Amino acid sequence: MSGDQLWIFGYGSLMWHPGFTCVEREIATLSGYRRGFLMRSIHHRGTPEHPGLVLALDAAPEACCTGLALRVKPGTEAETMRGLRARELVSYAYKEVTLPLALADGRRVSAVSYVIDRAHAQYTGPLSLAQQARIIASAAGGRGPNRDYLFNTHDHLLELGIEDREISWLASAVRAQTTGPGTS
């Protein structure tokens, strides 16, 4: 929390489907972390038998991740956190932490963020982009096809003017694998 304001950092689906009322959205940068498809999804975008991949923040001292800082509507903080915890901590592969963000307008705020727990079984460790693309192209879970998660994230990053070369490469590769002759 920054003063009496609750901020949430969105770097994946929280950017396009926060699930709570935001009164402010600002492009923000988090230093010391990178965004990557580092978590096996066994609930929302895959199953235990056929896991998908979802984005996670991973500590990387020289990296930074640009996403959205979302300020929660005052008076809804407890309800928002209950909903976020039910969604983001469903298997405790993420750790909930509060981290400093630099907003595009020059302000600095602290925001609740979800980072990968490297000791958790759902942490993938390093996978090549080609491996990630194959998994994302074929997995589906309770919230739909894994590729939709990738495409929505990619589209929203583009709309915001945020460049993420790995996500752009993955979106192109997965589209190529899931369109054209022999695909449905």
Backbone torsions as a table, in degrees:
resi	resn	phi	psi	omega
1	MET	NA	142.2	175.1
2	SER	-110.8	106.0	-173.9
3	GLY	64.3	-123.7	178.0
4	ASP	-103.1	18.4	-178.3
5	GLN	-108.2	134.4	175.4
6	LEU	-101.0	120.6	176.8
7	TRP	-111.2	145.0	175.0
8	ILE	-122.2	138.0	177.0
9	PHE	-96.5	119.9	177.1
10	GLY	-104.8	123.8	180.0
11	TYR	-126.0	-5.4	178.6
12	GLY	-138.9	-121.5	-175.3
13	SER	-64.8	-22.4	176.9
14	LEU	-64.4	-21.4	177.6
15	MET	-69.7	-37.6	-174.9
16	TRP	-110.6	-9.2	177.2
17	HIS	-149.8	72.0	-175.9
18	PRO	-66.9	-35.0	-179.9
19	GLY	81.2	11.2	176.7
20	PHE	-148.7	165.7	-178.3
21	THR	-83.8	122.8	178.0
22	CYS	-103.4	139.1	174.5
23	VAL	-104.8	-7.3	177.6
24	GLU	-157.3	140.7	177.1
25	ARG	-133.0	124.2	-179.7
26	GLU	-134.7	138.4	171.9
27	ILE	-62.2	136.7	-174.8
28	ALA	-142.4	152.5	178.3
29	THR	-121.1	133.6	176.6
30	LEU	-110.6	119.9	179.2
31	SER	-88.6	147.7	175.5
32	GLY	87.9	7.8	179.3
33	TYR	-139.9	152.6	173.8
34	ARG	-124.9	150.8	176.6
35	ARG	-91.7	137.1	176.4
36	GLY	-163.7	159.1	175.4
37	PHE	-79.3	82.8	-171.1
38	LEU	-115.8	0.5	-176.9
39	MET	-124.8	127.8	174.0
40	ARG	-70.2	128.6	178.5
41	SER	-99.1	116.0	-180.0
42	ILE	-111.8	0.6	-179.5
43	HIS	-117.7	-61.0	-169.4
44	HIS	-87.5	-39.7	-174.9
45	ARG	-126.3	19.7	177.5
46	GLY	-170.9	-173.7	178.1
47	THR	-131.6	166.6	175.8
48	PRO	-58.4	-33.2	-179.5
49	GLU	-77.6	-31.1	-178.2
50	HIS	-140.2	77.7	-177.3
51	PRO	-65.0	144.6	170.3
52	GLY	-96.3	-165.5	177.8
53	LEU	-130.9	138.6	173.0
54	VAL	-129.5	162.9	-177.6
55	LEU	-73.0	149.5	174.7
56	ALA	-146.3	155.2	171.1
57	LEU	-90.2	135.7	179.1
58	ASP	-129.6	135.1	179.5
59	ALA	-60.0	130.4	178.6
60	ALA	-154.8	101.6	-169.8
61	PRO	-50.8	-36.0	-176.2
62	GLU	-92.7	-2.1	-173.5
63	ALA	-93.9	170.8	168.4
64	CYS	-149.4	155.9	-179.4
65	CYS	-127.9	127.9	176.9
66	THR	-104.9	131.5	179.9
67	GLY	-152.6	-143.8	-179.2
68	LEU	-120.7	134.4	167.8
69	ALA	-92.2	125.7	-176.8
70	LEU	-115.9	117.0	179.2
71	ARG	-90.1	125.6	-176.0
72	VAL	-75.8	141.3	177.5
73	LYS	-58.3	125.3	178.4
74	PRO	-55.0	139.5	-178.5
75	GLY	92.5	-10.4	-179.5
76	THR	-113.9	12.9	-174.6
77	GLU	-59.2	-48.2	-177.4
78	ALA	-64.7	-44.5	178.7
79	GLU	-62.6	-42.2	179.0
80	THR	-61.5	-46.3	-178.5
81	MET	-66.1	-37.4	176.0
82	ARG	-60.0	-46.3	-179.9
83	GLY	-64.5	-43.2	179.0
84	LEU	-63.4	-42.6	-179.3
85	ARG	-65.5	-38.0	177.9
86	ALA	-64.2	-35.6	-177.8
87	ARG	-82.0	-50.4	-171.7
88	GLU	-85.7	-26.1	-176.6
89	LEU	-108.2	26.3	-176.7
90	VAL	-56.0	-35.0	179.1
91	SER	-125.6	6.1	179.1
92	TYR	61.1	29.0	172.8
93	ALA	-77.1	-21.9	173.9
94	TYR	-98.5	152.2	168.5
95	LYS	-108.6	136.2	176.7
96	GLU	-88.3	121.6	-179.2
97	VAL	-135.8	162.2	173.9
98	THR	-111.0	125.0	-173.7
99	LEU	-129.8	153.9	179.6
100	PRO	-80.1	135.3	177.5
101	LEU	-118.6	147.9	170.2
102	ALA	-104.5	116.2	179.2
103	LEU	-81.3	152.0	-178.5
104	ALA	-60.8	-25.9	-179.9
105	ASP	-85.7	5.7	175.8
106	GLY	99.7	-14.1	178.6
107	ARG	-73.5	158.5	173.2
108	ARG	-121.4	132.7	179.3
109	VAL	-136.7	163.4	170.8
110	SER	-102.3	137.9	-176.1
111	ALA	-135.1	143.3	171.6
112	VAL	-67.4	131.1	-177.2
113	SER	-137.1	155.8	179.4
114	TYR	-117.3	117.1	-177.8
115	VAL	-115.6	152.4	-177.8
116	ILE	-69.7	141.7	171.4
117	ASP	-93.3	105.5	-176.4
118	ARG	-62.0	-19.4	179.3
119	ALA	-85.0	-8.3	-177.2
120	HIS	-79.4	146.2	-178.8
121	ALA	-61.5	-23.1	-179.2
122	GLN	-82.9	-8.7	176.2
123	TYR	-70.2	128.3	-174.8
124	THR	-83.3	-25.0	-166.4
125	GLY	70.9	-171.8	-176.4
126	PRO	-70.1	129.3	172.1
127	LEU	-126.0	143.9	176.2
128	SER	-68.4	159.9	176.6
129	LEU	-60.9	-37.2	178.7
130	ALA	-63.4	-41.4	176.6
131	GLN	-62.9	-44.5	179.5
132	GLN	-59.4	-45.0	-178.7
133	ALA	-60.9	-43.7	179.6
134	ARG	-60.8	-43.7	-179.8
135	ILE	-65.1	-50.2	-176.9
136	ILE	-62.5	-36.8	-178.3
137	ALA	-65.4	-27.1	-172.1
138	SER	-112.1	-11.9	-174.7
139	ALA	-88.8	153.6	174.4
140	ALA	-153.0	149.8	-179.8
141	GLY	-144.3	-159.8	-175.3
142	GLY	-59.3	-26.5	178.6
143	ARG	-104.3	13.0	174.0
144	GLY	110.3	-172.1	-178.3
145	PRO	-62.4	141.1	178.6
146	ASN	-59.4	-36.5	-178.5
147	ARG	-61.8	-32.7	178.8
148	ASP	-63.6	-37.8	176.2
149	TYR	-60.7	-46.7	177.9
150	LEU	-61.4	-50.8	-176.2
151	PHE	-62.6	-42.5	178.3
152	ASN	-62.4	-43.2	179.2
153	THR	-64.0	-47.1	179.7
154	HIS	-58.7	-48.1	-179.5
155	ASP	-60.0	-41.8	-179.2
156	HIS	-71.1	-36.3	175.0
157	LEU	-61.3	-44.2	178.5
158	LEU	-61.6	-45.1	178.9
159	GLU	-58.7	-35.4	-179.0
160	LEU	-83.6	-7.6	-178.1
161	GLY	77.2	25.1	-179.4
162	ILE	-100.5	122.2	179.7
163	GLU	-90.9	128.8	172.9
164	ASP	-138.3	99.1	-173.2
165	ARG	-61.3	-39.1	-179.6
166	GLU	-64.5	-43.8	180.0
167	ILE	-66.6	-38.7	176.8
168	SER	-62.4	-44.2	178.3
169	TRP	-61.1	-46.0	-179.6
170	LEU	-62.2	-42.8	-179.7
171	ALA	-60.4	-43.5	178.7
172	SER	-64.2	-46.0	-178.3
173	ALA	-65.6	-41.5	-179.2
174	VAL	-70.1	-38.5	175.3
175	ARG	-59.7	-42.5	179.3
176	ALA	-63.2	-34.5	-179.1
177	GLN	-79.5	-20.9	-172.7
178	THR	-114.5	7.2	176.4
179	THR	-129.8	161.1	177.4
180	GLY	97.3	-171.6	-176.5
181	PRO	-59.2	137.1	175.9
182	GLY	81.9	5.4	176.4
183	THR	-117.4	157.8	179.8
184	SER	-107.9	NA	NA
